[in-house]
Amino acid sequence: MSNQSERTPVVTISAPQSDERVVLLEEVNFKWLLAGLGWWIDMSRFHRDIPYAKHFFELAEASNSSALRDCAASLQSYNEMACQ
């Protein structure tokens, strides 16, 4: 039997944290899908250097890998939502 002092606190997860986790997973997928094709990406630079990021999005869009193209499109949509 438990009493009131032993209750576990309720932890709520807000949408922004959840969205950040989804974006992080998409970035990891993007990085490894690129690596699988022999393209190595510096994610720190990817976040701060727009032409560098654009180059990798263009590589992904031109790729024969539908998984990579889908992942790139998903990341771009997250980036567009974040900029609004």
C-alpha positions in Angstrom: 0.0 0.0 0.0 1.4 3.4 -0.9 0.6 6.7 0.7 0.6 10.2 -0.8 4.2 10.9 -0.1 5.3 7.9 -2.1 3.6 8.9 -5.4 5.7 9.2 -8.4 5.8 12.7 -9.9 4.1 13.0 -13.3 6.5 14.0 -16.1 5.0 15.6 -19.1 6.8 16.0 -22.4 6.0 19.1 -24.3 5.7 19.1 -28.1 8.9 21.1 -28.7 11.1 18.5 -26.9 9.4 15.7 -28.9 9.9 17.6 -32.2 13.6 18.1 -31.3 14.0 14.4 -30.7 12.4 13.6 -34.0 14.7 16.1 -35.8 17.7 14.6 -34.1 16.8 11.1 -35.2 16.2 12.4 -38.8 19.6 14.0 -38.7 21.3 10.8 -37.6 19.5 8.9 -40.3 20.6 11.5 -42.9 24.2 11.3 -41.7 24.3 7.5 -41.9 22.4 7.3 -45.2 24.9 9.7 -46.7 27.8 7.7 -45.2 26.4 4.6 -46.8 26.9 6.2 -50.1 30.5 7.4 -49.3 29.5 11.0 -48.4 30.8 12.1 -45.0 29.1 15.1 -43.4 30.2 17.3 -40.5 27.0 17.9 -38.7 28.3 20.9 -36.7 29.2 22.6 -40.0 25.9 21.4 -41.5 24.1 23.4 -38.8 26.0 26.6 -39.3 27.0 26.7 -42.9 24.0 27.1 -45.3 25.9 26.5 -48.6 27.4 23.3 -47.0 24.0 22.1 -45.9 22.5 22.9 -49.3 25.2 20.9 -51.0 24.3 17.8 -49.0 20.6 18.3 -49.6 21.3 18.5 -53.3 23.4 15.3 -53.2 20.5 13.6 -51.4 17.9 14.8 -53.8 20.0 13.5 -56.8 20.6 10.2 -55.1 19.2 6.9 -56.2 18.3 6.2 -52.6 14.6 6.8 -51.9 15.3 6.6 -48.2 17.9 9.3 -48.4 15.7 11.5 -50.6 12.8 11.1 -48.1 15.0 11.8 -45.1 16.4 15.0 -46.8 12.8 16.2 -47.6 11.8 15.6 -44.0 14.7 17.5 -42.6 14.1 20.4 -45.0 10.5 20.6 -43.9 11.5 20.7 -40.3 14.0 23.5 -41.1 11.3 25.4 -42.9 9.0 25.1 -40.0 11.7 26.3 -37.5 12.4 29.4 -39.6 8.7 30.5 -39.5 
